[in-house]
Amino acid sequence: MRTLGTDGRPTSRRRRTADEVGPSVPVPPPQEPPQPVGYPGGPSDRSLLVRYEDHVARRLWFGEERDRKKELKVAGYGTKLQDKVPQMLPPEMEALVSRSGLTCLQRTSLTKIDVNLVSAFVERWHIETSSFHMPFGEMMITLDDVASLLHLPIRGLFWYPEEHVAEEMAVELGIHYLGVERGEMAQHVRDCRGAYYSLQWLYDRYVEYRAASS
């Protein structure tokens, strides 16, 4: 290769040999971008949504059945409550409801439920984040939404049961708050096959106490 020297005359410069240059450093091949670790169409980081393996969304994505029950059963008691709840509460009950701030809910009920809409939200709910994972991002129901839609006063601390309500606790709650004898309360909980009260049974207690002005 010819270049110009300091005096302006062309000079020649020989190429260096491999021994003079030294060993060549191999150029590593281009690396492929790391593949996400997770579920196709689902979370790529499984350290947060640790229950996604058993989530209904994962089964639906892979074309599997939801669970042992193929369809989600949505139960609504709006019609029953409208038939049983009186238009006017007794004065002593009205005062209690008024102080609780729940007066606006006395006649609020869903008589028609969109099962498909409810199912869509259930399939996208993740308990780890307490939010719905929709195609456009996460969304959740805030306390401001509750106040705006249901006109409920939001004040005080959020209440959540410290533990799962067992049958024994359901019996004790019925004895304490409803004044039912232990034997009757225990038998009713056993008949319900869990820590539940029958809606008809509660209504019968209400009619009984109201008749006795209790």
C-alpha positions in Angstrom: 0.0 0.0 0.0 1.5 3.4 -1.1 1.2 6.5 1.1 2.8 10.0 1.1 5.7 10.6 3.4 6.5 13.9 5.3 8.4 15.2 2.3 5.5 14.7 0.0 7.0 11.7 -1.8 5.2 8.5 -2.1 6.4 5.8 0.2 5.6 2.1 0.3 4.5 0.2 3.4 4.5 -3.5 3.4 1.8 -5.6 5.0 2.6 -7.2 8.3 2.7 -10.9 8.5 0.5 -13.0 10.7 3.4 -13.6 13.1 3.8 -9.9 13.5 0.1 -9.2 14.0 -0.4 -12.0 16.4 -3.2 -14.5 16.7 -6.6 -13.3 15.4 -9.4 -13.1 17.9 -12.4 -15.1 16.7 -15.6 -13.0 16.2 -18.5 -14.6 18.1 -21.5 -15.3 16.0 -24.5 -13.0 16.5 -26.7 -14.2 19.4 -30.4 -14.7 19.1 -32.6 -12.6 21.4 -33.5 -14.6 24.6 -36.8 -16.4 24.4 -39.3 -15.4 27.0 -39.8 -18.1 29.7 -43.5 -18.5 30.5 -46.7 -19.4 28.8 -47.6 -18.6 25.2 -50.1 -15.8 25.3 -49.8 -15.6 29.1 -47.3 -14.2 31.6 -43.6 -14.4 30.7 -42.5 -13.9 34.3 -43.9 -16.6 36.4 -42.4 -15.3 39.6 -45.5 -13.1 40.2 -48.5 -15.1 38.8 -47.5 -18.3 40.6 -51.0 -19.8 40.3 -51.2 -19.4 36.5 -50.5 -23.1 36.0 -53.9 -23.9 37.6 -55.7 -20.8 36.2 -58.7 -21.3 33.9 -57.1 -18.8 31.5 -54.2 -21.2 30.8 -56.5 -24.1 30.2 -58.6 -22.1 27.8 -55.6 -20.9 25.9 -54.5 -24.5 25.2 -58.0 -25.6 24.3 -58.6 -27.6 27.5 -61.8 -27.8 29.5 -62.3 -25.2 32.2 -62.5 -27.7 35.0 -64.6 -30.7 36.0 -67.6 -28.4 35.3 -67.5 -27.2 31.7 -69.6 -24.1 32.2 -69.5 -21.4 34.8 -72.7 -21.3 36.9 -73.8 -17.9 37.9 -76.4 -17.7 40.7 -78.6 -14.6 41.1 -81.2 -14.0 43.8 -82.5 -10.7 42.6 -86.0 -12.0 41.8 -86.3 -13.9 45.1 -85.2 -10.9 47.1 -87.6 -8.5 45.4 -90.5 -10.8 46.2 -89.5 -11.2 49.9 -88.0 -7.8 50.9 -90.8 -5.5 52.0 -91.2 -2.1 50.4 -91.0 -0.5 53.9 -88.8 -1.8 56.6 -89.9 -1.7 60.3 -88.8 1.6 61.9 -86.2 -0.1 64.1 -84.6 -1.9 61.1 -84.8 1.3 59.0 -82.8 3.2 61.6 -80.1 0.5 61.6 -79.8 0.4 57.8 -79.8 4.2 57.7 -76.9 4.4 60.2 -74.9 1.9 58.2 -75.0 4.0 55.1 -76.5 1.2 53.0 -80.0 2.7 52.5 -79.4 3.1 48.8 -79.0 -0.6 48.4 -82.4 -1.6 49.7 -84.0 -1.8 46.3 -80.8 -2.5 44.3 -80.7 -5.9 42.7 -79.7 -7.6 39.5 -82.7 -9.3 37.9 -80.8 -10.2 34.8 -77.2 -11.4 34.7 -75.1 -11.5 31.6 -73.4 -14.9 32.1 -71.0 -14.4 29.2 -69.8 -11.1 30.6 -69.4 -12.5 34.1 -67.5 -15.5 32.8 -65.2 -13.3 30.7 -64.2 -11.4 33.9 -63.8 -14.5 36.0 -61.5 -16.0 33.5 -59.3 -13.0 33.6 -59.1 -12.4 37.4 -55.8 -13.1 39.1 -55.7 -13.3 42.8 -52.0 -12.4 43.1 -52.6 -8.9 41.7 -56.3 -8.5 42.6 -56.9 -7.3 39.1 -58.4 -8.3 35.7 -55.8 -9.1 33.0 -57.5 -7.9 29.8 -56.1 -7.8 26.3 -55.6 -4.1 26.6 -53.9 -4.3 30.0 -54.8 -4.6 33.7 -57.9 -3.2 35.2 -59.5 -3.3 38.7 -62.5 -2.1 40.6 -61.4 0.8 42.9 -63.2 2.2 45.9 -63.9 5.3 43.8 -65.8 3.1 41.4 -67.8 1.6 44.2 -68.7 5.1 45.5 -69.6 6.4 42.1 -71.7 3.4 40.9 -73.4 2.3 44.2 -73.2 5.6 46.1 -71.8 3.9 49.1 -69.8 5.9 51.6 -66.2 4.7 51.6 -64.7 5.2 55.0 -62.9 3.3 57.7 -60.6 0.3 57.2 -61.1 -2.4 54.6 -62.4 -5.6 56.2 -61.3 -9.0 55.2 -61.8 -12.2 57.3 -58.7 -13.3 59.0 -59.2 -16.9 58.1 -61.5 -19.2 56.0 -64.9 -19.4 57.7 -65.3 -23.0 58.8 -68.6 -24.7 59.7 -67.9 -24.3 63.4 -67.5 -20.5 63.0 -70.7 -20.3 60.9 -72.5 -22.1 63.8 -71.1 -19.6 66.3 -72.0 -16.6 64.2 -75.6 -17.9 63.9 -75.9 -18.4 67.6 -74.4 -14.9 68.4 -76.1 -12.8 65.8 -79.4 -14.6 65.1 -80.1 -16.1 68.5 -80.6 -19.6 67.2 -80.1 -22.6 69.4 -76.9 -24.5 68.9 -78.5 -27.8 67.9 -80.7 -26.1 65.3 -77.8 -24.0 64.0 -75.4 -26.9 63.7 -78.1 -29.0 61.9 -78.8 -26.2 59.3 -75.1 -25.8 58.6 -74.7 -29.5 58.0 -77.7 -29.5 55.7 -76.1 -26.7 53.7 -72.9 -28.8 53.4 -70.6 -26.0 54.3 -70.3 -22.7 56.1 -73.5 -21.3 54.5 -77.0 -20.3 55.4 -80.0 -21.0 53.2 -81.6 -17.8 51.8 -85.1 -19.3 52.6 -83.9 -20.1 56.1 -82.8 -16.6 56.7 -86.0 -15.2 55.4 -88.0 -17.5 57.7 -86.0 -16.2 60.7 -86.7 -12.6 59.6 -90.4 -13.3 59.4 -90.3 -15.0 62.8 -88.4 -12.2 64.5 -90.5 -9.5 62.9 -93.7 -11.2 64.1 -92.3 -11.4 67.6 -91.1 -7.7 67.3 -87.6 -9.0 68.1 
